[in-house]
């Protein structure tokens, strides 16, 4: 997988020098703030917790993720605070996720403006044949190992340009990406109360301006957790949605009390939607096709990836067998997937065969005896399905009130963040500012 920073570093340094952040040729940032103000800052170690003078008057962005909050939940449930935020700014019909439609690659694509095949975080769990190792969201060592993460998250863009960033959870923030983390970050703990998270963000925003983070991320996972187990019409899901809406209200009230409230952007979004699957629409892979024991299988029931020990010819034969045995799926060989899925650049990490069931169908890696089929709710299907789309609501000084826009791909959020913060974006990001430029006043 390519290392984005090293390839574009010279281009970035030239761009930074052109806006006055670099003046000299010092190879590394010193820890001395006076020296950095004199022209020695190159961002190689982050901001050091101090905003460069050029950033002090810039806006602040708080980006909140409501994991698993489907685009229509805002209307299905009582969400007065999210609706108030939408009335003040902009609401999209939906936020189109990247493939695969699961939490880790989608959060990291939002942060980097890249498709997973470019930033390398290709699923919640995957195998890397070149490393001979697997990555998993449940593997704390892997999650905190920066070598797994390509691209450039927005907090690295900020910190490397002398702007303080903070994260109360976001995929990738727990690892040093390009050697840099947000000045403030937290190791993920689902048990931390939502109120504690909101209050910490408000505390960060109350720090002296020299140390106050301009880019802040915040994460709530409860809607996704409940949505996997209860239908949209359930009181359990309604309560989960009401709870996060209440937290958005708490955050809005805290921001409104700040003396610089008119310089704060609040962006609320989600990584994906949710849809039902059914027991009678389930394939059990081992019961249908004999799989080589050396094959590594990763992914969720709504998409599976096989890393095979065979070559091109044997993989073609296996693909044909799988497609015949499971007619309500589409089975791809790596390198032959539709261009619209943007799933080809990361090489071996992507696997050799990708199985994509139809919406509502699932494929299990276990036999029926090992794991009987059941009804349930999940995500991960083709991002073209509207039920896979998330939510996007935002307000702030350059967002005119009451705007309603069509659905857009989540990769375009990164260049928007860079524009709002006055930062030079990673030139290799897939996202484009022109997609969201119409919602901005200049």
N, C-alpha and C positions, 0 to 999 in steps of 0.2 A: 504494500500500500504506500502511496506517495506521501511524503511529509510536506504538507502544504507550506509551513512557515519557511523552511529552508529554501524552497524553490522560489518564493516570492519576496524574500527578505530584502534584497537590494532595492526592488521596486518600492517596497514599503518605506524603507529608510529615506529614499529620495522624496517620497510624498510627505513624510513627516517633517523633513527638513524644510520643505516648501511652506509649511504652515508655522514654522518657528519652534517646533518642539525639539529639534536637533540642531545644534550649531557647532561644532567641533567634531573631533574624530575619536573621542574617547571610546574604547571598545566595550566597556561595561559600566553600568550605573554604579556610582559610589553610594554608600549609605548616608553620606552627608547631604542634608537638604540644601544647604547653601551652595555646595558644589554643583548639585543638579540644576539649581536655578541659574547658575552661571553658564550652563550650556553643556553639562556632561551627561545628560540623561539619555539612555538609549532603550530603556524598557526591558532589558534582558532579565531583570529580577522582579518585575512588576513595579507598582507605584511606591512601594515602601510605606503604604498607608498615608501618603501625603499627596493631595491634589496639586499638580503643577498650576502656577498662577494663571495660565491661559484658560483653565477649566473652571475657575471659581465662580464665574457668572453664568455658567451653562445650566441648562435644565437638569432635572432629575427624572429617572424612569424607574418605576416599580412594575415589574412584570410578574403576574401571578398565574400559576397553572392550577387548574381544577381537573385533575386526572380523571378521564373517563366521562367528562361532562358533555353529553351529546348536544348537537347544535339546537335541538328543539326543546331541551329541558328548560330553557329560559322561559318558554311560553307554557309548558305543561305544568309548572309548579309555581308557587308564590316566590318570586324573586324580585322584590321591590328595589333592592340596592343595585343589582345588576341592570335593571331596567332604568333606574335613575342615571346610572353611569352611561348607558347607551343614549339616553336623551341628551346628555351633556356633550356627547361626542359621536362616535361611529360604531355601528354594529354590522358585522358581515352576516350574510345568510348562513355561512358555515366556514369552517377552517378545514381545508383539504389536507389530510395527513400524507406522509410519505409511506412507501411500501418498504418493509412490512409494517402494518398498522398496529404496532405495539409500542409500549411506553418508552423504552430506552432510546431506540433510534429516532423516534419522533421528538422527544425532548431535546436531543442533541442536534437534530436538524434545525429546530427552531433557534437554538443558541448559536449555530454556526452558519446558517443559510446554505447548507449543503445537503445533497441527497446522501443516504447512507453509504452508497457505493463509493463516494468521494471521501467522507470522513471516517469510514471504516467500522463504525459501530452498527453492524448490519442486522442485529436482532437483540432481543433480551439475553439470548444465549447463542453462542456460535463457536465453531471450531476453526482454528487457524492452522492449516497444514504446514505452512512455512515455519511457524513457531513450534508446532507440535503441542499446542496448548489450547485450552478452551477458555472463553470468557463467559461469565454468568453474572446476572444482577445479584445473585445470592452469594457470590464469592467476594468477600470483602477485600482480599488481596488484589484481585483483578480490578475491582471497581476503583481502587485507589492507586493503580499503576498507570501513570500517564502515557506509557508507550502504547497502550491500546487505542488511544484517542488521536485521530487526525484532525485536520481542519483547525479553525480558530474560533472558539466560543467568544461571545460578545464581552465577557468579563476579561478575557485575555486581550482582546482588542483595546479595551479601556485601560487596563493596568499597564500594558506595554506602551501606551501613549501618555502615561502619567496621570491617569484618572482612577480614583479609588472605586472599587466595586465590592459588592457584598452578596452573599447567597445563603438564604435559609432553605437549603436543599434545591438542587437541580442536577440532573444527570451530567456528569463530567466535572462538577465543581469540587468533588472530593479528591481529585487527582491533579497533579501538576502537569497541565497540558502546555507543551513547549517550555516546561519548567516554571510555569506561572499558575497561581491560583488566585481567587478573589482575596482581597485583604481580609475580609471576614467570611468564614464559611463554617458549615456545621456538618458533622458526620451524621448520616441519615438515621433517624430513630422515629418510627411511626408513632410511638407512644407520647411524643412531645405534644402537649395540648395546642390546639389551633390558636387560642388566645395568646399563648406564650410566643408563638411564631410572629403573630401580628405585632405584638408589643415590642419585640426585639427589632423588627423592621423600623417601627416608629422611633425607637431609641437610637438606631443608627442614623436616621434622618434628623435627629436632634443634636448630633455632634457638631462641634465647631466646623466652619466651612472648609478649613484646611484638611480635615480628616473625614468629612461627611461623604459617604458613598453616593455617586451619581447614578450608578447602575446597580439595581437591586433585584434579585429574583426570590420568589417565594412559592412554595409548593404545598398543595393539599391533596391527599390521595383517597379520601373517604368515599367520594362518589363512585370511583372505579371499584373499590372493594365491595360496596353494597350492590352496585350494578351488575356484578358477576353472579349474584345470587338471588336477586329479586327483579321482577318485571317493572317497566316504567310506571304502571298504574299502582304500584305497591306503596303503602304508607312508609315502608322502610326506606325506599329510594327518595320519596318526597322529603323525609326528615333529613337525609344526607344532603340533598340539594339546599334545603332551607338553612342547614347549618353553615355551609360554605357561603351562602348569600349573606348570612348574618356576619360572617367574618369579613366579607368585602365591605359591608357597612361599617364595621369597627375600623377597618383600615381607612376608609374614606373620611370618617369623622376625625381620625387622627391626622390625616394629611391636611384636611381643611383647617385644623388648628395651628398648622405651621406658619410662621411669618412669611415663608416663601411659597405658599400653597399654589400661587398662580404660575409657578415654574415647574410643577410636578405633573408628569404623565403617569396615569394608571392604566395598565394594559392587562386585561384578564382574558385568558385563553385556555384551551385544552388540547390534549395530544391526539384524541380520537373519540369516536362515538362508541356505540354498543348495539348488539343485535342478538336475537335468540338463535340457538341451534337445537336440534332435536335428536332424540335417541334413535329413531327409525331412519335418520339421515346421517348415519355414522359408518365410516369404513374403519375396520381394524386391519391395519397394514399386514401384520404377520399372518393373518388368517387368509390373505388373498394372494400374496406374492412371497416367494422365498427370498429373503434378504441376506446377503453375505454378512456373517457375524463381524467382519472387520469394518462394516459401514457404520459411520457415525451419523446419528439422526438428531437434529436439533429443530427447534421451533415449537409453535403452539398447534392446537387442533385445527385452527383455521388456516394454517400454512405449515408445511413441513419441508425441511431441507436435508438432503442426503449427501454426505461426503463419502464417495465410493472409492474402493481400492482399485477398481477396474480402469480400463482405458476407454477411448472414445467409442469403439465398437460395442463393448459390453454395456456401456452406459446408454447407448442408443437402444439396445435390446431391452434393458431394464425400463427405460422410459416408456417404450411401447407396451411392455407388460403392465406397467402401472396404469397407463392411460386406458387400456382395455379393461382392466379389473375394476377401475373406479371411474365410470363414465360421467359422474357428476363432479369431476375435477378437471383442471387443466394442468398438464405435467410438462415442465420445461427442462431442457438441457441448459446449463450455464452458457451464456453467449448467444442464446436464441430467445431471450425474453423480449416482450414488447418494449419499444423505446420509451413509451410513456411511463413505465415503471421505474426507469432510471436505476437499474440494478445490475450493472455490468462492469464497473470500473475497478472494484476492489479485489478482483481476482479470486484466489482460492477460498477466501473467507466466505464467499457467497455460496459455497457448496457446488456440487456437480449436477444435482437434480432438485428442482423446486416443485412442490406439489401445492396447487392452489385450489381448494374446494370451492364450489359454488356457494353463494350466500346462504347461510342456514345449514350447510353441510359441514361435516368435520371428518378429519382423518386422525386416528390415534396410532401411536407407535406401538401400543400394546395389543395383545390378543384380547378377544372378548372375555376369555376366562380370567385374564389378569386384571382387566379394567372394563367392566360392563359399561355400555353406553348409557347416557342419561340426557335429559333435557337441561338446558342451561343458557347462559348469556356470555358472550365474549366479543372480541374484536380481532382484527388481523386479516380480514378479507380484503379484496381488491379495494383500494382507496376511491375508486370511481363510485362505489355505493354510497348514497347520501347518508345512510345510517351510520357510516364510519366517520362522518365529519364531526369535528369539534366546534367549539364556540370561539368567537373573537369579539370582544367589546373593549373600547378604549376611549379615554378622554384626556384632554390636556390642552396646552395653550395654542397649538397649531391645528387642532382638530375642531372644525366647525361643528356646532350642535346638530343633533338629529339626523346625521348621515346614515344612510342604509346602502350597503354595497353588496355586490355579488360574492359568492364564495371564491376564495383564492388559496393557493398552496402555501403551506406554512413556511417554506424556505424563504419567502419574501419578507419575513419579519426581521431578520438580521440586518439587511441594509436599511430598513426603516429605523431600527434602533440606532444604528451608526449615524444616520442623518439627524435624528432628534438630539443626539449627544454631541454632534459636531466632531465625530471621529472619522478617520480614514478607514474604510472597511477593508477586509481581506479581499484583494482583487480576484482571488480564485473561488470566491463564493458563487454558488449557482443562483442564489436569489438576486432579484433586480429591483432597484428602487422605483423604477417607472411603473411597476404594477400598483403600488400604493401611493405614489406621488399625488394622484388626484384628490386624496382625502386631506392633503396638507395645504394650509394657507401659508403664503410666503411674505 
